[in-house]
């Protein structure tokens, strides 16, 4: 199990980390958002997720975006990820 966690750490990049939320990218294919408060906006090229932060939203832009998992602990988005950003549009 330690080896699997080491691989996950090596292959991922934590983009945003604070007391409220953690956003982690795996390559340009998967984004995991921990500490989310639900889906805010969904369209073909962009998914916006409400998060526990001062800005309020995480915006994921890309192609063929798909929500793979939406649990109370985390939200997983897959596809061709082009950008991930905090968005104060709430």
N, C-alpha and C positions, 0 to 999 in steps of 0.2 A: 504494500500500500504506500510506503514511503517513496518508492520509485515513481509511482503514478503521480503523486503530489509534486515531486521534483520536476517531472516532465510538464505537468500543467503550469508550474511556475515559470519554467524556461520558455514555453510557447505562448504565454499570455503577456499582455501589457495592461496594467491597471491604469486607466485613464483618469478617473476621478475617484478620490477616496476622502471621506470625511466621516463625521459622526452620523450623518444622515443617510448617505447612500454610497455604494461602490459600483463603478462601471468598469467592466473588464472586457477587453477585446482579445479574441483568439484568431490570429492571422487577420485576414480581411473577410472572414466568413461568418463569425459568430460574435455577438455582443451579449453579455450577461449583466443585467441591472439588478442589484440587490438593494433592498430598501425602497422599492417603488410603491406608489400609491394608486396605481391603475393606469389604464390606457387613456390618453387624452385625444389623440388624433391618429387616424390610420388611412393612408392612401398608398397607391402603387409605389411611389418613390421615396416616401418618408413616413416614419413612425415616431410619434411624440408620446413620451411616457411621463406621467406625474411622478416626481420624486420628493423625498424629504430633504430639501435643500433650500437655500435662500433664493436661488434662481427659479426653482419650481418645475422645470421640464428638462428632460434629456431628449434631444432630437437625433435620430438615426436616419441618415440618408443613404440610398443605394438602389440597386437593381434586384428584382425578384425577392424582395424582403418578405419574410414570413415569421410569424410568431410561433415558435416551436413549443414553448412552455410558458404558462402564465399562472404561477402559484402565488401564495401570499408571501413567500420568502424571496422569490426572484422571478424575473421575466427574461426569457431567452429569445433573441432575434437572430435569424440566420438569413443569408443571402450574400450578395456582393456588396460589402460595406464600403461606402465611399467616404463618409464622415460621421463623427459622433461629437456632439457639442452640447454644452449647457445652454438652455434657451430660457430667457426670462419672460416668455410670452403668456404667462398665466394672468 
